[in-house]
Amino acid sequence: MKLKTKLVSGFLSVASLVAMLGIMNIQTAKNISSSFNHISNVTAPKLVALEEIKVAYIKIWLEMNNQEIIKGDIQQIKSKVSKQKLLSEHLLKINNAKNKLETNLDKFNLLAETEEDKQLLENLATAKQKLYAKLENIVPAKPQKLSPEIIINQKNIEK
């Protein structure tokens, strides 16, 4: 073989190796970009919606448990205006949390694609119905005395 042929074949083999590596790099970049877009457009919004659902659920649950404390506080308040204000503030917090819960459940419903997501949505809807049923059992107009357990629970919540 002539030297010219050896040089040309060596150059062509290096050039083809560089071309193959370039094609593989471009394909890998596309895969990474696709994965990133899926995470940022599908997975992250689902996680955010689930976190907001959790926060709203906890807020409702806490307000439901604080109901006993508020009932006791209302019994100690002499002014009817103050009693009504305290009750309306408490009910407003519950309604705000319920609205957030509903909004984020709707958001998650729009994002649910897989069977696992749909099953999770059904479980969340069931938990929501149970929470609302417990919430309906609480009558804010019926004042009760503060028990030591309620005071301790309120102090723990405040911490």
N, C-alpha and C positions, 0 to 999 in steps of 0.2 A: 504494500500500500504506500501510496505517495504521502508525503507530509501534509500536502494541501488537503487531501481527503480525510486524514486523521483530524486535522484542525477543524474542518467543517463539521465532521460527525461529532466531535467533542462539543463544539459550540451548539449544535442542534440538540444534543442530549441535555445540556445544561439549560438551554432555552425551553425545552419541553418540560423539564422538571420544574422550572420557575413558573411556567404557564399552569401546570397541574396544581401547584401550591397556591397560586393566585385564584384559581377557580374554587378550590376547596375553601380558601379564606373567605371568598365572596359568599359561598353557600352557608358557611358557618355564621357569617355576619347576618345573613337573612334569617337564619333560624333563631339567632339570639334576639334580633329585632322583633320577630314574630312572637317569641315567648314573652318578651318584655311588654309588647302591646297587649297580649292576652292578659298578662298579670295586671297591668295598669288599667285596662278597660273592662275586665270581667271579674277577676279574682279580688282585686283591692276594693272595688265598690261593694262586692258581696260582704267582704269582711267588715267594711265600714258600716254597712247597713245592719249586720249582725251585732256589732258592738253597740250601735245606737239602740237596737231592740233590747239588748241586755241592760243598758243604762236606763231606758224608759221603764222596763219591767222592775228593776230594782227601786227606782223612784216611786213607782206605784206601790210596791210592797212596803217600802219605808213609810210612805204617807199613810198606808193602811194601818201599819203598826203604831204610828204616831197618833192615830185616831183616838186611842184610849187616853193618851196624854192630853190631847186637845179637849176631849170630853171632860176630863178632870179639871183642866184649866178653866173651861167655860163655867163649870159649877161654882168655881171660886170667884168669878167675875160678877160684879153686881150690875153693871151697866148693860142694858140690852143691846145698845149700839156696838159695844166692844165684843159682846158674844157673837153678834151677827157678823162683824168684821172678821173675827178669828175664824169662824166657820167658813165664810166665803173665801178667805185667803187659802184655807186648807183645801177646799173643794176646787179652787182654781188651780192649785198645784197638781192635784190629781188629774184634772181634765187636761192640763198641758202635757203631762206625762202620757196620758192615754192618746192624745193627738199625735205625739211623737212616735209612740209605739205603732199606731195605725199607719202613719206615713212611712215609717221604715219597713214595716211588713209589706206594704204595697211596693216599695222600692225593691225589696228582696224578691218579691213575687215576679217583678219584671225581669230580674237578673237570673232567676232560677232556670237552669237549662237541663241539668242532669236529673236522673231519678233520685239521686241522693239529696240534691237541693230541694226537690219537690217533697220528699219525705220529711226533711227538716222543716220545711214550711208548714206541713200538716201538723207536726209536733209543736211548732211554735203557736199555731192557731189554737190547738187544743189547750196548751198552757195559758194562752191569753184568755180563753173562755173560762177556764178554772179560776184565774185571777179575778176576772170580772164578776164571776159568781160570788167569790168571797167578798169582793168589794161591795156588791149589792146587799150582802148580809149585814153590813155595818150601817147603822142608822145614826147620823151625826147629831140628831136632836136629842138623843137619850144620854144625858150626862151620867158619868160614873165617877166614883172617888178614885184618886190616884193610889195605886198599890205600890209597895216597895219594889216589886219586880219591874213595874213600868218605869219607875224613877231610875232604877239601875240601868234598864235598857236604854232610856233616853240619854243618860250620861255616857254610856258606851257608844251610842250613835254619834254624839257630839264630839267625842274624842276622835 
